[in-house]
Amino acid sequence: MPGVDSQNHRLYIGSHDGVCALNSSDGGQTWEASKRTPLSHAASRLIASPSNPRRAYLAAYESGVYRTDDGGATWQHLTAYPSDYAHSVLVHPDDHQRVYVGSEPATIFSSRDGGETWEEDTGFRAVPESSQWSFHSETRDSHVRDLRMAPHDPAILYAGIEVGGMVRSRDGGQTWKQLPGLHDDIHCIGLSPARPQTVYVATARGPYRSDDEGEHWELINQGIERRYALHVSAAPEDADIVLLTVSENARRLNPQLLRSTNAGCDWQVVNSVGGGDDMVVGIDWDTNNPQRVYAGTDHGRVYYSDDSGESWTQIQVDLGTIAVGALATG
């Protein structure tokens, strides 16, 4: 996207059966969806390249990795990716060719040529605690549910393992360290450029916060009635403003969207989105307008907020799907 005052907005939307882009040329008042590219399995994570506004990458659970080079109009299946499983994805902020993907069993693959060739980051599985990583089902294995890059230093990577805890690299993925002190069923990691040493994590037990890059953790569930936390995201200009989605269990029973303005010391329920049986499953902030944040839901709805998540408006566009599994601003 161009500048803060630009009228052009783009959202990448990954669903249970396809991926597309939403485009607006009037500052987000009206939106038009691009043609949807079918997926053989549900979208898991999306990320847009900061260095190339028309490139984005998609991790699609059991159908690998996809890339767009034309702002979401078309998507290419990266067949050289060495696994069927792709749960999380990130791209280097200064190099749109440098991409990392979290897989299953919990592994990280990286590419330096936009996904044309891949190599395993063997230092990840070399973590001594990796022998303890597992999953609830006998037919599945542990996987890298989320993968994030520190906003102030692209050499610092965080990986959240379901189930296995948090792991951090300080050298671009060559070596990794397990970060103890929090629940090991990890769902999502939240970072803010405003205070990059603070790390938020959503787990099956509730949300956690670290203020020293993951060395120590605090459970920040004061006043939260539903412990199962699915997604967490901190505002880019104020790390104390945090959005969190919770439910009663893994079946997403009685979901809520929560908001904190004091780094998770207490939480307020947001009633305008994410209630009933329609859980917010994807959140992304507009880096060109840091007060604006987008949310996608299980029922295929997309919302935006222009006051950092306090109030919300639904985007009136028919996606023709029942679930927004992944969402990213482009």
C-alpha positions as CSV (number, residue, x, y, z in Angstrom):
1,M,0.0,0.0,0.0
2,P,1.2,3.5,-0.7
3,G,1.1,6.2,2.1
4,V,-1.0,6.9,5.1
5,D,-3.3,9.2,3.2
6,S,-3.7,6.9,0.2
7,Q,-7.2,5.7,-0.7
8,N,-5.9,2.3,-1.8
9,H,-6.2,-0.6,0.6
10,R,-5.6,-4.3,0.1
11,L,-6.5,-7.3,2.3
12,Y,-5.4,-10.9,1.6
13,I,-8.1,-13.4,2.7
14,G,-7.4,-17.1,3.1
15,S,-10.4,-19.3,3.8
16,H,-11.2,-23.0,4.2
17,D,-11.3,-23.5,0.4
18,G,-9.6,-20.6,-1.3
19,V,-7.6,-17.4,-1.2
20,C,-8.3,-14.0,-2.7
21,A,-7.7,-10.3,-2.2
22,L,-10.0,-7.5,-1.2
23,N,-9.2,-4.1,-2.8
24,S,-10.6,-0.7,-2.0
25,S,-9.8,2.5,-3.8
26,D,-11.9,4.8,-1.6
27,G,-10.1,4.5,1.7
28,G,-11.9,1.3,2.7
29,Q,-15.5,2.5,2.3
30,T,-16.2,-0.1,-0.4
31,W,-14.4,-3.2,-1.3
32,E,-14.1,-5.6,-4.3
33,A,-13.0,-9.2,-4.1
34,S,-10.6,-10.6,-6.7
35,K,-11.2,-14.0,-8.2
36,R,-10.7,-16.7,-5.6
37,T,-8.0,-19.3,-6.2
38,P,-9.2,-22.7,-4.9
39,L,-7.2,-24.5,-2.2
40,S,-7.2,-28.2,-1.6
41,H,-6.9,-27.5,2.1
42,A,-7.7,-24.6,4.5
43,A,-5.6,-21.5,4.7
44,S,-3.6,-21.3,7.9
45,R,-1.4,-18.1,7.8
46,L,-0.9,-15.3,5.3
47,I,1.9,-12.7,5.2
48,A,2.5,-9.8,2.8
49,S,6.0,-8.7,1.8
50,P,6.9,-5.2,3.2
51,S,9.5,-4.8,0.4
52,N,7.3,-5.9,-2.5
53,P,3.7,-4.7,-2.2
54,R,2.3,-7.1,-4.7
55,R,3.9,-10.2,-3.2
56,A,2.4,-12.4,-0.4
57,Y,2.8,-15.9,0.9
58,L,0.2,-18.4,2.1
59,A,0.6,-21.4,4.3
60,A,-2.2,-23.9,3.7
61,Y,-2.2,-26.6,6.3
62,E,-2.0,-29.9,4.3
63,S,-1.5,-28.4,0.9
64,G,1.8,-26.6,1.2
65,V,2.7,-23.0,0.3
66,Y,1.4,-20.5,-2.2
67,R,2.7,-17.2,-3.5
68,T,1.2,-14.2,-5.3
69,D,3.2,-11.8,-7.4
70,D,0.3,-9.7,-8.6
71,G,-1.5,-8.5,-5.4
72,G,-3.6,-11.5,-5.0
73,A,-5.1,-11.8,-8.4
74,T,-3.4,-15.2,-9.0
75,W,-1.6,-17.6,-6.7
76,Q,1.1,-20.1,-7.5
77,H,1.5,-23.4,-5.7
78,L,5.1,-23.7,-4.7
79,T,5.6,-27.4,-5.6
80,A,9.2,-27.5,-4.6
81,Y,8.2,-27.0,-0.9
82,P,9.3,-30.3,0.6
83,S,6.3,-31.1,2.8
84,D,2.5,-31.3,2.5
85,Y,2.2,-29.4,5.8
86,A,2.5,-25.6,6.1
87,H,1.1,-24.1,9.3
88,S,2.9,-20.8,9.5
89,V,4.8,-18.4,7.3
90,L,6.9,-15.2,7.4
91,V,8.9,-13.2,5.0
92,H,12.0,-11.0,5.6
93,P,11.1,-7.3,5.7
94,D,13.8,-6.3,3.3
95,D,14.0,-9.3,1.0
96,H,10.7,-10.6,-0.5
97,Q,12.6,-13.7,-1.7
98,R,13.6,-14.8,1.9
99,V,10.7,-16.8,3.4
100,Y,10.3,-19.2,6.3
101,V,7.6,-21.8,6.8
102,G,6.7,-23.8,9.9
103,S,5.7,-27.4,9.2
104,E,4.7,-30.7,10.7
105,P,6.3,-32.6,12.4
106,A,7.6,-29.4,14.0
107,T,10.2,-28.3,11.4
108,I,11.2,-25.0,9.8
109,F,12.0,-24.8,6.1
110,S,13.4,-21.6,4.5
111,S,13.9,-20.3,1.0
112,R,16.2,-17.6,-0.5
113,D,14.6,-17.5,-3.9
114,G,10.9,-16.9,-3.2
115,G,10.1,-20.6,-2.7
116,E,11.7,-22.1,-5.8
117,T,14.1,-24.1,-3.7
118,W,14.0,-24.9,0.1
119,E,16.3,-26.1,2.8
120,E,15.5,-27.4,6.3
121,D,16.8,-25.2,9.2
122,T,18.3,-28.2,11.0
123,G,19.2,-26.1,14.1
124,F,15.5,-26.1,15.0
125,R,15.1,-29.9,15.5
126,A,18.5,-29.8,17.3
127,V,16.9,-28.2,20.3
128,P,17.2,-30.8,23.1
129,E,13.6,-30.3,24.2
130,S,12.4,-31.3,20.7
131,S,12.1,-34.9,21.8
132,Q,9.3,-33.9,24.1
133,W,7.2,-32.1,21.4
134,S,4.0,-34.0,20.6
135,F,0.3,-33.5,19.7
136,H,-3.1,-34.5,21.2
137,S,-4.0,-36.9,18.3
138,E,-2.2,-40.1,17.5
139,T,-2.6,-39.4,13.8
140,R,-0.9,-36.0,13.9
141,D,2.4,-34.7,15.2
142,S,3.6,-31.5,16.8
143,H,3.7,-28.5,14.4
144,V,4.9,-24.9,14.2
145,R,1.5,-23.2,14.7
146,D,3.0,-19.7,14.5
147,L,6.2,-18.1,13.3
148,R,7.1,-14.5,13.9
149,M,10.0,-12.2,13.3
150,A,11.1,-9.5,15.8
151,P,10.1,-6.1,14.3
152,H,13.4,-4.5,15.3
153,D,15.7,-7.3,14.2
154,P,14.9,-9.8,11.5
155,A,17.5,-12.2,12.9
156,I,15.3,-12.8,15.9
157,L,12.7,-15.4,15.2
158,Y,10.0,-16.9,17.4
159,A,8.3,-20.2,16.8
160,G,5.2,-21.4,18.7
161,I,4.8,-25.2,18.7
162,E,1.5,-27.0,19.1
163,V,2.3,-28.8,21.4
164,G,5.8,-28.0,22.5
165,G,6.1,-24.4,23.8
166,M,8.1,-21.4,22.5
167,V,11.4,-21.5,20.7
168,R,13.6,-18.5,19.8
169,S,16.5,-17.9,17.4
170,R,18.8,-14.9,17.4
171,D,20.7,-15.7,14.3
172,G,18.1,-16.0,11.6
173,G,17.2,-19.6,12.2
174,Q,20.6,-21.2,12.4
175,T,20.3,-22.1,16.1
176,W,17.4,-22.1,18.5
177,K,16.6,-22.0,22.2
178,Q,13.6,-23.4,24.1
179,L,11.9,-20.7,26.2
180,P,10.3,-22.3,29.3
181,G,7.8,-20.8,31.7
182,L,4.5,-20.9,29.8
183,H,1.9,-23.4,28.7
184,D,3.2,-25.6,25.9
185,D,0.1,-25.6,23.7
186,I,0.9,-22.5,21.6
187,H,-1.6,-21.0,19.1
188,C,-0.4,-17.5,18.2
189,I,2.4,-15.0,18.9
190,G,1.9,-11.2,19.0
191,L,4.6,-8.6,18.7
192,S,4.6,-4.8,18.4
193,P,7.2,-2.5,16.9
194,A,6.4,0.0,19.7
195,R,8.0,-2.3,22.2
196,P,9.7,-5.2,20.4
197,Q,11.1,-6.9,23.6
198,T,7.5,-7.6,24.6
199,V,6.0,-10.9,23.4
200,Y,2.4,-12.0,23.7
201,V,1.4,-15.6,23.3
202,A,-2.1,-17.2,23.1
203,T,-2.2,-20.7,24.5
204,A,-4.8,-23.4,25.4
205,R,-4.4,-22.2,29.1
206,G,-4.7,-18.5,28.4
207,P,-2.6,-15.5,27.2
208,Y,1.0,-14.9,28.4
209,R,3.3,-11.9,28.2
210,S,7.1,-11.6,28.3
211,D,8.9,-8.3,28.6
212,D,12.4,-9.6,28.0
213,E,12.1,-11.4,24.6
214,G,10.8,-14.6,26.1
215,E,13.2,-15.2,29.0
216,H,10.4,-14.9,31.6
217,W,6.6,-15.2,31.3
218,E,3.5,-14.0,33.1
219,L,0.1,-15.5,32.7
220,I,-2.2,-12.5,32.0
221,N,-5.7,-13.9,32.3
222,Q,-7.1,-11.7,35.0
223,G,-10.8,-11.5,34.6
224,I,-10.9,-13.8,31.6
225,E,-13.7,-16.3,31.9
226,R,-12.8,-18.5,28.9
227,R,-9.3,-19.9,29.0
228,Y,-8.8,-21.2,25.5
229,A,-6.9,-18.4,23.7
230,L,-6.7,-18.7,19.9
231,H,-5.3,-15.4,18.5
232,V,-3.4,-12.4,20.0
233,S,-2.3,-9.2,18.4
234,A,-0.7,-6.0,19.8
235,A,-1.1,-2.5,18.2
236,P,1.9,-1.4,16.2
237,E,2.1,2.1,17.8
238,D,1.1,1.1,21.4
239,A,2.2,-2.3,22.7
240,D,-0.2,-2.0,25.7
241,I,-3.2,-2.2,23.3
242,V,-3.9,-6.0,22.8
243,L,-6.6,-7.9,21.0
244,L,-7.3,-11.5,22.1
245,T,-9.8,-14.1,21.0
246,V,-10.9,-16.8,23.5
247,S,-13.4,-19.6,23.8
248,E,-14.3,-22.3,26.2
249,N,-12.5,-25.0,24.4
250,A,-10.9,-26.2,21.2
251,R,-14.3,-26.5,19.6
252,R,-14.6,-22.7,19.9
253,L,-17.6,-22.8,22.2
254,N,-18.9,-19.4,23.2
255,P,-16.1,-17.3,21.7
256,Q,-15.3,-13.7,22.7
257,L,-13.0,-10.9,21.4
258,L,-11.2,-9.2,24.3
259,R,-9.3,-5.9,24.4
260,S,-6.7,-4.6,26.8
261,T,-5.2,-1.2,27.1
262,N,-2.7,-2.0,29.8
263,A,-0.7,-4.9,28.3
264,G,-3.1,-7.6,29.5
265,C,-3.4,-6.6,33.1
266,D,-7.1,-6.6,32.6
267,W,-9.5,-7.2,29.7
268,Q,-12.7,-5.8,28.3
269,V,-15.2,-7.8,26.1
270,V,-15.8,-6.3,22.7
271,N,-19.4,-7.0,21.9
272,S,-19.6,-5.7,18.4
273,V,-17.7,-8.6,16.8
274,G,-16.6,-12.2,17.6
275,G,-19.6,-13.4,19.7
276,G,-22.3,-16.0,19.5
277,D,-20.8,-18.8,17.5
278,D,-18.7,-16.6,15.2
279,M,-15.2,-16.5,16.5
280,V,-12.6,-14.1,15.3
281,V,-9.8,-16.3,13.9
282,G,-7.6,-13.8,12.2
283,I,-6.4,-10.2,13.1
284,D,-4.0,-7.9,11.3
285,W,-3.1,-4.2,11.7
286,D,-2.8,-1.8,8.9
287,T,0.9,-0.7,9.1
288,N,0.1,2.5,7.1
289,N,-2.7,3.5,9.4
290,P,-1.9,2.1,12.9
291,Q,-5.3,2.9,14.3
292,R,-6.9,0.6,11.8
293,V,-7.2,-3.2,12.4
294,Y,-8.9,-5.9,10.5
295,A,-10.6,-9.1,11.8
296,G,-11.9,-12.2,10.0
297,T,-14.3,-14.7,11.5
298,D,-15.4,-18.3,11.4
299,H,-18.6,-17.3,9.5
300,G,-16.6,-15.7,6.6
301,R,-17.1,-12.1,7.7
302,V,-14.4,-9.4,7.7
303,Y,-14.5,-6.4,10.0
304,Y,-12.4,-3.2,10.4
305,S,-11.9,-0.8,13.3
306,D,-10.5,2.7,13.1
307,D,-10.0,3.1,16.8
308,S,-7.6,0.3,17.6
309,G,-10.2,-2.4,18.1
310,E,-12.7,-0.5,20.3
311,S,-15.5,-0.4,17.8
312,W,-16.0,-2.4,14.6
313,T,-17.7,-2.2,11.2
314,Q,-18.4,-5.1,8.9
315,I,-16.9,-4.9,5.4
316,Q,-19.8,-5.5,3.0
317,V,-18.4,-8.0,0.6
318,D,-19.6,-11.6,-0.2
319,L,-16.6,-13.9,0.1
320,G,-18.6,-17.0,-0.7
321,T,-17.0,-18.9,2.1
322,I,-17.8,-20.0,5.7
323,A,-14.5,-19.3,7.4
324,V,-11.7,-16.7,7.2
325,G,-8.8,-18.8,8.4
326,A,-6.0,-16.3,7.5
327,L,-5.9,-12.6,6.9
328,A,-3.1,-10.1,6.1
329,T,-2.9,-6.4,5.0
330,G,-0.9,-5.8,1.8
